[in-house]
């Protein structure tokens, strides 16, 4: 416990599910409301901690932190950090927490944050070394996991291209486990424009494709790379495979026919990230 407690004041009535600020926050579970307000919900200790660090160190914005009595006791250090960042901390009831959560067992701590995606020209610029591009990736859990992989591998940016899921979707935020606030994120509706922007930034584009002629262990990583991954069910469209500099497949040494998106992305991106450290 800290000497100057960051917990909400004893006797303070918690906000309920009908409190206007809670009602407004609950609307952020919908994409249209997120895009209208420029805000989203970061639920759970990992996401909240990353959001607050982003606010303190990188100019991010957390507008408010909602916390149940139980979560306030469990995560007092985060409440101290919120106070240091000038973020209001509002106590909420358990029912209000249920309404703000999209999980079966809410953690009871939710931040209202500014959207993290940035204009492409501030993200895809000369000097970036490793970028991950998701094309038409529809599953938010997969997208969040790939963002987490990109963060762990030290990627500079993640591009969500075409009809890819909103990275601020609650399931995506949870799957990213705080990593949504680390690599630069940009959304580019036009896939061809996304690939051209990567090339203009000096990146070679490698498309992950199960039927490519070139295997991953044959690739040399002597230039900055943008890894391009496709939809979970259909992979990369033919026109994208025709556009990328190189199509690459992961060799299969066993009897599995394929790998899921997140696993394939982890193998490709980490192989790329480790290559300079291994002298490749």
PLY file of the C-alpha trace (Angstrom):
ply
format ascii 1.0
element vertex 280
property float x
property float y
property float z
element edge 279
property int vertex1
property int vertex2
end_header
0.00 0.00 0.00
1.16 3.51 -0.69
1.37 6.22 1.92
-0.89 8.52 -0.08
-3.54 6.02 -1.15
-4.71 6.13 -4.74
-7.89 4.26 -3.91
-11.22 6.05 -4.38
-12.29 7.84 -1.23
-14.14 5.68 1.35
-17.88 6.19 1.14
-17.79 7.43 -2.44
-20.88 6.08 -4.17
-19.81 3.95 -7.14
-21.17 4.73 -10.57
-23.92 2.34 -11.64
-24.82 0.97 -15.04
-27.22 3.93 -15.40
-24.67 6.65 -14.67
-24.34 8.76 -17.87
-20.54 8.37 -18.08
-20.86 4.61 -17.78
-23.65 4.56 -20.38
-21.45 6.61 -22.75
-18.50 4.30 -22.18
-20.61 1.20 -22.79
-21.48 2.52 -26.25
-17.78 2.24 -27.15
-18.20 -1.51 -27.53
-19.68 -0.59 -30.94
-17.38 0.31 -33.81
-19.57 3.17 -35.03
-19.42 4.86 -31.62
-15.64 4.37 -31.43
-15.17 6.04 -34.79
-17.62 8.82 -33.90
-15.94 9.69 -30.60
-12.33 8.72 -31.31
-12.32 6.62 -28.13
-12.24 2.94 -27.18
-12.19 0.73 -24.10
-9.04 -0.95 -22.81
-10.16 -3.65 -20.38
-7.95 -5.50 -17.92
-4.79 -4.76 -15.98
-2.37 -5.44 -18.87
-4.15 -3.15 -21.30
-4.69 -0.41 -18.72
-1.06 -0.46 -17.63
0.11 -0.20 -21.25
-2.37 2.61 -21.92
-1.18 4.61 -18.91
2.47 4.10 -19.83
1.63 5.22 -23.36
0.01 8.35 -21.89
2.99 9.14 -19.65
5.76 8.41 -22.15
4.42 8.64 -25.70
1.73 11.29 -25.73
-1.21 8.88 -25.64
-4.46 9.80 -23.96
-6.50 8.03 -21.29
-9.67 9.97 -20.51
-10.94 8.03 -17.50
-10.36 4.86 -15.54
-13.31 2.88 -14.21
-12.60 0.48 -11.36
-14.60 -1.73 -9.01
-13.84 -1.82 -5.30
-12.22 -5.24 -5.60
-10.10 -4.25 -8.59
-9.03 -1.02 -6.88
-7.52 -3.04 -4.06
-5.87 -5.52 -6.42
-4.42 -2.87 -8.74
-3.64 0.06 -6.49
-0.31 0.58 -8.27
-2.18 1.22 -11.51
-4.36 3.77 -9.75
-1.21 5.54 -8.56
0.05 5.60 -12.14
-3.31 6.96 -13.30
-3.06 9.77 -10.79
0.49 10.56 -11.99
-0.85 10.72 -15.54
-3.70 13.03 -14.49
-6.35 10.42 -15.34
-9.61 10.57 -13.34
-10.38 7.33 -11.49
-14.09 6.58 -11.08
-15.45 3.80 -8.83
-18.09 1.60 -10.46
-20.42 -1.14 -9.27
-19.95 -4.74 -10.31
-23.01 -4.50 -12.56
-21.54 -1.46 -14.28
-18.31 -3.39 -14.80
-20.31 -6.22 -16.37
-21.82 -3.75 -18.81
-18.42 -2.40 -19.83
-16.93 -5.85 -20.30
-17.26 -8.23 -23.22
-15.91 -11.16 -21.20
-17.59 -13.72 -18.95
-15.41 -12.79 -15.97
-14.66 -9.03 -16.02
-11.47 -7.86 -14.31
-13.23 -4.75 -13.05
-10.76 -2.23 -14.46
-11.42 -0.40 -17.75
-9.77 2.62 -19.34
-11.40 4.99 -21.83
-8.60 5.73 -24.30
-8.00 7.70 -27.48
-7.79 5.58 -30.62
-4.22 4.51 -31.27
-4.12 4.25 -35.07
-2.14 6.91 -36.89
-2.00 8.34 -40.43
-0.02 6.08 -42.76
2.49 8.79 -43.65
3.61 9.00 -40.02
3.98 5.22 -39.77
5.29 3.99 -43.13
8.30 6.21 -43.63
11.95 5.63 -44.52
13.86 4.12 -41.63
11.35 1.47 -40.59
12.93 -1.99 -40.55
10.14 -4.47 -39.92
6.43 -4.05 -40.59
3.50 -6.48 -40.44
0.60 -6.04 -42.88
-2.72 -7.82 -42.32
-4.94 -8.05 -45.40
-8.67 -8.70 -44.86
-8.06 -10.35 -41.48
-11.50 -10.64 -39.94
-10.97 -12.38 -36.61
-10.18 -9.86 -33.84
-8.46 -12.51 -31.71
-6.08 -13.34 -34.54
-5.41 -9.67 -35.27
-4.68 -8.94 -31.61
-2.38 -11.94 -31.32
-0.43 -10.88 -34.42
-0.09 -7.36 -32.99
1.32 -8.93 -29.83
3.74 -11.03 -31.92
4.83 -7.95 -33.87
5.45 -6.08 -30.63
7.45 -8.96 -29.11
9.58 -9.24 -32.26
10.36 -5.53 -32.23
8.39 -4.61 -35.36
8.04 -0.92 -36.05
4.44 -1.00 -37.21
1.33 -3.02 -37.98
-0.85 -2.14 -40.96
-4.48 -3.29 -41.07
-5.35 -3.23 -44.75
-8.50 -3.81 -46.77
-11.42 -5.18 -44.78
-9.37 -6.06 -41.71
-10.97 -5.86 -38.28
-10.93 -2.68 -36.20
-7.88 -2.97 -33.90
-9.89 -1.27 -31.13
-12.40 -4.12 -31.05
-12.60 -5.44 -27.49
-11.49 -8.96 -28.38
-8.56 -7.59 -30.38
-7.50 -5.34 -27.50
-7.59 -8.26 -25.07
-5.68 -10.58 -27.41
-3.00 -7.94 -27.89
-2.49 -7.94 -24.08
-1.21 -4.36 -23.96
0.77 -4.52 -27.20
-1.78 -2.38 -29.03
-0.03 0.63 -27.48
3.52 -0.27 -28.58
4.13 -0.68 -32.34
2.67 2.06 -34.53
-0.76 1.09 -35.89
-2.29 2.34 -39.12
-5.35 1.38 -41.15
-5.33 1.58 -44.96
-8.52 0.62 -46.75
-6.88 0.26 -50.18
-4.61 -2.81 -50.14
-2.66 -1.74 -53.23
-2.05 1.66 -51.62
-0.78 -0.09 -48.48
1.71 -2.17 -50.45
2.87 0.87 -52.42
3.36 2.79 -49.18
5.51 -0.05 -47.84
7.65 -0.04 -50.99
7.97 3.74 -50.89
9.28 3.43 -47.31
12.08 1.18 -48.58
10.55 -2.11 -47.47
10.66 -5.36 -49.44
7.23 -6.99 -49.32
7.09 -10.70 -48.46
3.74 -12.42 -48.83
3.09 -15.49 -46.69
1.64 -18.15 -49.01
1.36 -21.89 -48.44
2.04 -22.72 -52.09
4.96 -20.38 -52.73
8.11 -21.67 -54.45
10.45 -20.04 -51.93
10.67 -21.52 -48.44
11.32 -19.42 -45.37
14.71 -21.00 -44.66
15.90 -19.94 -48.11
15.28 -16.25 -47.53
17.98 -13.75 -46.60
17.00 -10.71 -44.60
19.48 -8.07 -45.73
16.89 -5.33 -46.28
13.93 -3.91 -44.34
10.86 -6.11 -44.75
7.08 -5.82 -44.67
5.47 -9.21 -44.03
2.03 -9.50 -45.63
-0.51 -11.98 -44.23
-3.95 -12.76 -45.58
-7.39 -13.75 -44.41
-7.64 -16.74 -42.10
-9.74 -18.81 -44.52
-8.62 -17.63 -47.95
-5.07 -16.36 -47.55
-3.76 -13.59 -49.77
-5.69 -12.65 -52.94
-4.02 -13.43 -56.26
-3.48 -9.77 -57.10
-1.61 -9.25 -53.81
0.61 -12.27 -54.48
1.34 -10.78 -57.91
2.26 -7.45 -56.31
4.55 -8.49 -53.43
8.28 -8.76 -54.06
8.43 -12.36 -52.89
5.95 -15.06 -51.87
7.27 -17.25 -49.04
6.02 -20.47 -47.49
6.82 -22.07 -44.17
8.19 -25.58 -44.75
6.13 -28.39 -43.26
8.25 -31.19 -41.80
5.36 -33.15 -40.35
1.94 -34.09 -41.63
0.00 -30.88 -40.85
-1.43 -29.27 -43.96
-1.20 -25.71 -42.72
-0.73 -23.37 -39.78
-3.18 -20.83 -38.44
-2.58 -17.15 -39.08
-1.13 -16.21 -35.71
1.29 -19.14 -35.67
2.45 -18.50 -39.23
2.95 -14.82 -38.46
4.96 -15.63 -35.34
7.29 -17.95 -37.27
7.85 -15.55 -40.17
8.24 -12.36 -38.16
10.47 -13.92 -35.52
12.67 -15.59 -38.14
13.08 -12.16 -39.70
13.77 -10.46 -36.38
16.35 -13.02 -35.28
18.22 -13.15 -38.59
20.42 -10.06 -38.01
21.26 -11.32 -34.54
22.39 -14.62 -36.07
24.39 -13.01 -38.84
21.94 -13.93 -41.60
0 1
1 2
2 3
3 4
4 5
5 6
6 7
7 8
8 9
9 10
10 11
11 12
12 13
13 14
14 15
15 16
16 17
17 18
18 19
19 20
20 21
21 22
22 23
23 24
24 25
25 26
26 27
27 28
28 29
29 30
30 31
31 32
32 33
33 34
34 35
35 36
36 37
37 38
38 39
39 40
40 41
41 42
42 43
43 44
44 45
45 46
46 47
47 48
48 49
49 50
50 51
51 52
52 53
53 54
54 55
55 56
56 57
57 58
58 59
59 60
60 61
61 62
62 63
63 64
64 65
65 66
66 67
67 68
68 69
69 70
70 71
71 72
72 73
73 74
74 75
75 76
76 77
77 78
78 79
79 80
80 81
81 82
82 83
83 84
84 85
85 86
86 87
87 88
88 89
89 90
90 91
91 92
92 93
93 94
94 95
95 96
96 97
97 98
98 99
99 100
100 101
101 102
102 103
103 104
104 105
105 106
106 107
107 108
108 109
109 110
110 111
111 112
112 113
113 114
114 115
115 116
116 117
117 118
118 119
119 120
120 121
121 122
122 123
123 124
124 125
125 126
126 127
127 128
128 129
129 130
130 131
131 132
132 133
133 134
134 135
135 136
136 137
137 138
138 139
139 140
140 141
141 142
142 143
143 144
144 145
145 146
146 147
147 148
148 149
149 150
150 151
151 152
152 153
153 154
154 155
155 156
156 157
157 158
158 159
159 160
160 161
161 162
162 163
163 164
164 165
165 166
166 167
167 168
168 169
169 170
170 171
171 172
172 173
173 174
174 175
175 176
176 177
177 178
178 179
179 180
180 181
181 182
182 183
183 184
184 185
185 186
186 187
187 188
188 189
189 190
190 191
191 192
192 193
193 194
194 195
195 196
196 197
197 198
198 199
199 200
200 201
201 202
202 203
203 204
204 205
205 206
206 207
207 208
208 209
209 210
210 211
211 212
212 213
213 214
214 215
215 216
216 217
217 218
218 219
219 220
220 221
221 222
222 223
223 224
224 225
225 226
226 227
227 228
228 229
229 230
230 231
231 232
232 233
233 234
234 235
235 236
236 237
237 238
238 239
239 240
240 241
241 242
242 243
243 244
244 245
245 246
246 247
247 248
248 249
249 250
250 251
251 252
252 253
253 254
254 255
255 256
256 257
257 258
258 259
259 260
260 261
261 262
262 263
263 264
264 265
265 266
266 267
267 268
268 269
269 270
270 271
271 272
272 273
273 274
274 275
275 276
276 277
277 278
278 279
